[in-house]
Each structure stands twice: as structure tokens, then as C-alpha cells.
Amino acid sequence: MSERPTEGGAKNHIATRLHPTSTAVQYPDDSTTQLTKEITISQVKKSFSELREFYALEGKCLCKTCFDVIDFDVFPNDKNGNRGKAGECQSCQNERQRNRSRKHFGMQGRLDSGKKRFRRNHKRVYSFTPEELEKYMTKKRRADIKRCYYTGIPLQIGNPADASTFLELDHVKPMSAKRSTHSVSNVVPATKAFNQYKRDKRAVEAVLTAPDEEGLRATQCYVGLAEGVCGVDIYGNPTAPAIIEGWSKGDSPAITIFIPEDEAGGGDQ
């Protein structure tokens, strides 16, 4: 570039945002007044690239999001980026990740972690998004994505120390079982406490035998556990949760639930 940017820096030199329905770009000047100029998006990209090259000559890097100019050595690395640097500064990257986590209730990172563990153990992996998991939970399992599927306890992602409510994702058929997969039909939200207790147990067995401890006892009754009612899915997971309002005496005989032995297993950490 032939001229050095104004003293206001990059923020006063290029557009801070594009209008959603046009190619108009606003250029703040040093006196805080706005000057609007019609220019194509390709010109904006070219202008940004030229400005970034200019700052690189001074050992600095320009963030494409906040337009802060930061020392080149402390700017995040990216082997695919210009001069081996990312397009965003660390602060903007962190904020984007926080927004993503808040939007999807912390699911994406947990899904990525489960996917990596299954691949390391040479298990079949099917990619799916947090939105697809929520849709599956709602439509197929009729369950709330923000509640533990086994206990019905409301989940949170802010305090990992509270194992009785902290969100983890459980593979109903664990990684140690044959034909176990990382797939939308084999992943459910669970409390950290229940996930650690369940481990390799089958879902039905874990729900029925959970000790009377915080975060382990169900606050909902899974009608699907009763023989001849709603049934369970292929993983032995109950299909129809219902809230218990209370117990009452009756003349009906007790229901016996048989838990067949198989190789399926239950949850994992």
C-alpha cells in the first residue's frame, strides 16, 4: 500500500461490518463521523489483505473480526492461514467458541471428544451435529436434551464439580461392547455421576439398580421398563419417560421385569 493507515488504526481504516442486503461499507473517520462508500465485497477482501500485508512488514497481525493489531509472534498460528497465522486473534477465537458452546449447551465439544475416542479404538463413527442429536432425542426418544436421560435431572455445564447435575454424553452401548458405534442413536445426555456409575452396565440394569444417592436415583419413571407397556429400544434403553406423581395401593399383582443376559453392556465414561 502506498499510504500508512490513519492514526486511528485498522478500526478506522476498513469496514467493521457489511450491510446484510447490500455491498455498502462504512468507514469511520478520525472525527467519529461516518462516510459510506459503495464497494464490492471482493474489493473489501482485497483491501483487508493489503492492509494485513502492510502490518506484517512491521511484525504485527490484523484480526479480521475486531480489527485489532497484535504482535505477530503472539497471534494464533494456523498452517493454512496467511503467513502461517490465523485470521482471528485469540480473544475473538475464544469468544466464538464460548458462543458456540452456549448455543449448543456444550454438546459440540463432547461429541468431538467421543468421536475421537471411538476412532482411536477402531470403532465405527457416524458424524452428527448437536442439532441432529436434539432432534433425535425429541422425536425418537421423546426426551429433553437438557435433562439426564436416565434420571430426569436438569443438567448444567457451568460447574463440573457438581457431578449430580453436570452434563456428560453417554454411549448407551459402550465402546467396549461389540458393534458399538458413535452415532446419534447411541448417545444420550447424562449426569456425570450417573455416567460414572453406569459404566459398562446395560441401561435398564443401571436405572433399576442405581443406589439411593444424589444424581443417581431417577426422578422420572420409565414406563418402557414394564413388560408389555412401551418397551425398550435395541440397546435396552427405555423409550417412554413419564413423571411419577406418587404411589397408590392397588389390587394388581406385582410386575416382574426380566433382564436377559447379553453382550450389550451399558454406558461409558
C-alpha positions as CSV (number, residue, x, y, z in Angstrom):
1,M,0.0,0.0,0.0
2,S,1.2,3.5,-0.8
3,E,-0.1,5.2,2.4
4,R,0.0,4.3,6.0
5,P,-3.4,3.8,7.7
6,T,-4.7,6.7,9.7
7,E,-3.7,7.1,13.4
8,G,-7.0,5.6,14.3
9,G,-5.5,2.2,13.2
10,A,-7.2,-0.6,11.3
11,K,-10.5,0.0,13.0
12,N,-10.7,3.5,11.4
13,H,-9.4,2.3,8.1
14,I,-11.7,-0.6,6.9
15,A,-15.2,-1.7,7.3
16,T,-16.4,-3.1,10.7
17,R,-19.3,-4.9,9.1
18,L,-21.2,-5.4,5.9
19,H,-24.9,-4.5,5.5
20,P,-26.8,-7.8,5.1
21,T,-28.7,-6.7,2.0
22,S,-26.1,-4.6,0.1
23,T,-22.4,-4.1,-0.5
24,A,-22.3,-0.8,1.3
25,V,-19.4,-0.5,3.7
26,Q,-19.0,2.1,6.4
27,Y,-15.6,3.8,7.1
28,P,-15.3,5.6,10.4
29,D,-13.0,8.6,10.2
30,D,-10.9,10.2,13.0
31,S,-13.7,12.5,14.0
32,T,-16.1,9.6,14.6
33,T,-18.4,10.7,11.6
34,Q,-19.4,8.0,9.1
35,L,-18.5,8.0,5.5
36,T,-20.4,5.5,3.4
37,K,-18.9,4.2,0.1
38,E,-20.3,1.7,-2.3
39,I,-17.7,-1.0,-3.0
40,T,-17.8,-4.7,-3.9
41,I,-17.1,-7.5,-1.4
42,S,-14.2,-8.6,-3.4
43,Q,-12.7,-5.1,-3.0
44,V,-13.2,-5.3,0.8
45,K,-11.3,-8.6,0.9
46,K,-8.5,-7.2,-1.3
47,S,-8.3,-4.1,0.9
48,F,-8.1,-6.3,4.1
49,S,-5.4,-8.5,2.6
50,E,-3.3,-5.5,1.6
51,L,-3.7,-3.9,5.0
52,R,-2.7,-7.2,6.7
53,E,0.4,-7.4,4.5
54,F,1.3,-3.9,5.5
55,Y,1.2,-4.6,9.2
56,A,3.1,-7.9,8.6
57,L,6.1,-5.8,7.5
58,E,6.0,-4.2,11.0
59,G,5.9,-7.6,12.7
60,K,2.2,-7.3,13.5
61,C,-1.0,-9.1,12.6
62,L,-4.5,-7.8,11.9
63,C,-7.6,-9.5,13.2
64,K,-10.4,-9.9,10.7
65,T,-13.1,-9.8,13.3
66,C,-12.2,-7.0,15.8
67,F,-9.5,-5.3,13.6
68,D,-7.1,-5.1,16.5
69,V,-3.4,-5.0,15.5
70,I,-1.4,-7.5,17.6
71,D,2.3,-8.6,17.6
72,F,2.9,-11.2,15.0
73,D,4.6,-13.6,17.5
74,V,1.6,-13.8,19.8
75,F,-1.1,-14.1,17.1
76,P,-2.6,-17.6,16.9
77,N,-0.9,-20.0,14.5
78,D,-2.7,-21.6,11.5
79,K,-0.7,-23.6,9.0
80,N,-3.3,-22.8,6.4
81,G,-3.5,-19.1,7.2
82,N,-1.7,-16.2,5.6
83,R,1.9,-16.3,6.7
84,G,1.0,-19.2,8.9
85,K,-1.3,-17.2,11.1
86,A,-5.0,-17.5,11.9
87,G,-7.5,-14.9,10.7
88,E,-8.7,-14.1,14.2
89,C,-6.9,-13.0,17.3
90,Q,-7.1,-15.3,20.4
91,S,-9.7,-13.2,22.1
92,C,-12.1,-13.4,19.1
93,Q,-11.5,-17.2,18.8
94,N,-12.3,-17.7,22.5
95,E,-15.4,-15.6,22.2
96,R,-16.6,-17.6,19.2
97,Q,-16.1,-20.9,21.0
98,R,-18.0,-19.6,24.0
99,N,-20.9,-18.5,21.9
100,R,-20.9,-21.9,20.1
101,S,-20.8,-23.7,23.4
102,R,-23.7,-21.6,24.8
103,K,-25.7,-22.1,21.7
104,H,-25.5,-25.9,21.7
105,F,-25.4,-26.4,25.5
106,G,-21.8,-27.5,25.4
107,M,-22.7,-30.5,23.2
108,Q,-20.2,-30.0,20.3
109,G,-17.0,-30.4,22.3
110,R,-18.4,-33.5,24.0
111,L,-19.4,-35.0,20.6
112,D,-16.0,-34.3,19.2
113,S,-14.3,-36.0,22.2
114,G,-16.5,-39.1,21.9
115,K,-15.8,-39.3,18.2
116,K,-12.0,-39.2,18.8
117,R,-12.1,-41.9,21.5
118,F,-14.1,-44.2,19.3
119,R,-11.8,-43.7,16.3
120,R,-8.7,-44.4,18.5
121,N,-10.3,-47.7,19.4
122,H,-11.1,-48.5,15.8
123,K,-14.9,-48.3,16.3
124,R,-17.4,-47.2,13.7
125,V,-18.1,-43.4,13.9
126,Y,-21.0,-41.5,12.3
127,S,-20.8,-37.8,12.3
128,F,-23.8,-35.8,13.6
129,T,-24.4,-32.3,14.9
130,P,-25.8,-31.1,18.2
131,E,-29.0,-30.1,16.3
132,E,-29.4,-33.6,14.9
133,L,-28.9,-35.1,18.4
134,E,-31.5,-32.8,19.9
135,K,-34.0,-33.6,17.1
136,Y,-33.4,-37.3,17.6
137,M,-33.9,-37.0,21.4
138,T,-37.1,-35.0,20.9
139,K,-38.7,-37.0,18.0
140,K,-37.5,-40.6,18.7
141,R,-36.8,-40.7,22.4
142,R,-39.4,-38.1,23.5
143,A,-36.8,-36.7,25.9
144,D,-35.4,-33.3,26.9
145,I,-31.8,-32.8,25.7
146,K,-31.2,-30.7,28.8
147,R,-32.1,-33.4,31.3
148,C,-30.3,-36.6,32.2
149,Y,-31.9,-39.3,30.1
150,Y,-31.7,-41.9,32.9
151,T,-32.7,-39.8,35.9
152,G,-34.6,-36.8,34.5
153,I,-32.3,-34.4,36.5
154,P,-31.9,-31.0,34.9
155,L,-28.3,-30.6,33.5
156,Q,-25.8,-27.7,33.7
157,I,-22.5,-27.1,32.1
158,G,-21.1,-24.4,34.4
159,N,-19.8,-26.4,37.4
160,P,-18.0,-29.7,36.7
161,A,-17.5,-30.2,40.4
162,D,-21.3,-30.8,40.8
163,A,-21.3,-34.3,39.4
164,S,-25.0,-34.8,40.2
165,T,-26.0,-32.2,37.6
166,F,-23.0,-31.7,35.3
167,L,-23.6,-32.7,31.7
168,E,-21.8,-35.6,30.1
169,L,-22.7,-37.6,27.0
170,D,-23.1,-41.4,27.5
171,H,-22.9,-44.1,24.8
172,V,-25.8,-46.4,25.7
173,K,-24.0,-49.3,24.2
174,P,-20.4,-48.7,25.4
175,M,-17.3,-48.6,23.4
176,S,-16.2,-52.0,25.0
177,A,-19.2,-53.8,23.5
178,K,-19.3,-55.5,20.2
179,R,-20.8,-53.4,17.3
180,S,-20.9,-50.3,19.5
181,T,-20.9,-47.1,17.5
182,H,-20.6,-43.4,18.0
183,S,-23.9,-42.5,16.4
184,V,-26.9,-40.3,17.1
185,S,-29.0,-43.3,18.1
186,N,-26.4,-44.4,20.7
187,V,-25.7,-41.1,22.5
188,V,-27.8,-39.6,25.3
189,P,-27.2,-36.8,27.8
190,A,-26.5,-37.9,31.4
191,T,-25.2,-36.5,34.7
192,K,-21.6,-37.0,35.4
193,A,-22.5,-39.0,38.5
194,F,-24.8,-41.4,36.6
195,N,-22.4,-41.8,33.7
196,Q,-19.6,-42.8,36.0
197,Y,-21.8,-45.2,37.9
198,K,-23.3,-46.8,34.8
199,R,-20.0,-47.6,33.0
200,D,-20.5,-51.0,31.3
201,K,-23.9,-51.7,32.7
202,R,-26.9,-52.0,30.4
203,A,-29.3,-49.1,30.6
204,V,-32.2,-51.0,32.2
205,E,-29.9,-52.6,34.8
206,A,-28.3,-49.3,35.7
207,V,-31.6,-47.5,36.2
208,L,-33.1,-50.3,38.3
209,T,-30.1,-50.9,40.5
210,A,-28.8,-47.3,41.0
211,P,-28.1,-46.6,44.7
212,D,-30.1,-44.0,46.6
213,E,-27.6,-41.2,46.1
214,E,-27.8,-37.7,44.7
215,G,-27.6,-37.7,40.9
216,L,-28.2,-41.5,40.6
217,R,-31.8,-42.1,41.6
218,A,-34.3,-41.4,38.8
219,T,-36.7,-38.5,39.3
220,Q,-38.8,-39.9,36.4
221,C,-40.3,-43.4,36.0
222,Y,-39.6,-45.0,32.6
223,V,-42.8,-46.8,31.7
224,G,-41.0,-48.6,29.0
225,L,-39.3,-50.8,31.6
226,A,-42.6,-52.5,32.4
227,E,-43.2,-55.6,30.3
228,G,-46.0,-55.2,27.8
229,V,-46.1,-51.4,28.1
230,C,-43.9,-49.3,25.8
231,G,-40.8,-51.5,25.6
232,V,-37.2,-50.6,25.2
233,D,-35.1,-50.0,22.1
234,I,-32.4,-52.3,20.6
235,Y,-29.9,-51.1,23.2
236,G,-32.2,-51.9,26.2
237,N,-32.9,-48.2,26.6
238,P,-36.4,-47.2,27.9
239,T,-38.4,-45.4,25.2
240,A,-41.1,-43.5,27.1
241,P,-40.3,-41.5,30.2
242,A,-43.1,-40.3,32.5
243,I,-43.0,-38.3,35.7
244,I,-44.1,-40.2,38.9
245,E,-46.7,-38.2,40.8
246,G,-47.0,-40.7,43.6
247,W,-47.6,-44.3,44.7
248,S,-51.0,-45.7,45.4
249,K,-52.1,-49.2,46.6
250,G,-53.9,-51.4,44.2
251,D,-55.1,-55.0,43.6
252,S,-53.0,-55.6,40.6
253,P,-50.2,-58.1,41.0
254,A,-46.6,-57.0,41.0
255,I,-44.9,-56.7,37.7
256,T,-41.8,-58.9,37.2
257,I,-39.2,-57.4,34.9
258,F,-36.7,-59.9,33.4
259,I,-33.3,-58.6,32.4
260,P,-31.8,-61.0,29.9
261,E,-28.1,-61.6,29.9
262,D,-26.4,-60.3,26.7
263,E,-23.2,-58.8,25.5
264,A,-24.5,-55.3,25.1
265,G,-23.4,-53.7,28.3
266,G,-24.5,-50.2,29.3
267,G,-22.8,-46.9,29.5
268,D,-19.3,-45.5,29.4
269,Q,-17.4,-42.6,30.7
